[in-house]
């Protein structure tokens, strides 16, 4: 059974704090993604990674950074949290072109982050 | 710019009724289109995938259609159940090796008893 896990379901932080969101997948997938999801806006891509230590900016990378030191783990970092980063954060993974069924993305359960 | 537009934004129906959700896209060249279901508080889960050569595909009470000429897809839900209450997201991937699909904003479906 495929699985993507996220370190926290709910998180409350204060403005200016450094925040780490962790994501782990057990499917040996090459690609991993971080999205944020806001009402009326849908899922927006923050960063993605197609290999260990590789990262690419998505549509809204400002205020975020990422780290991928191991294939199974992809971390999202908010260097100095702000109230406009209050959102639902979703991690996903997918196989590379030659591996999976036309690149289906498998999502974690999400982390609802509130920044006060 | 690649875009995926979904309609309606939200929908309320009575249990047992049918409904149809729409997805229009501009992604080109086209590779595949997925419909995801996202229950409240959960991550999206794939319902079905449509490729260029496929017109219709069913998954239980869910039937997806694709018209690649007009760049439109629909998701039809038959005999709705309370558990169908969720957000339905249309996701389109272009060809050419891109890892990045384009997401629609979703349709929020509420099924009332």
Interface residues (C-beta under 8 A of the other chain):
Chain A: X4 X31 X40 X41 X42 X43 X44 X45 X48 X50 X58 X90 X92 X94 X96 X97 X101 X102 X103 X104 X105 X107 X108 X109 X110
Chain B: X9 X31 X32 X34 X41 X42 X43 X44 X45 X46 X49 X51 X89 X91 X93 X97 X99 X100 X101 X103 X104 X105 X106
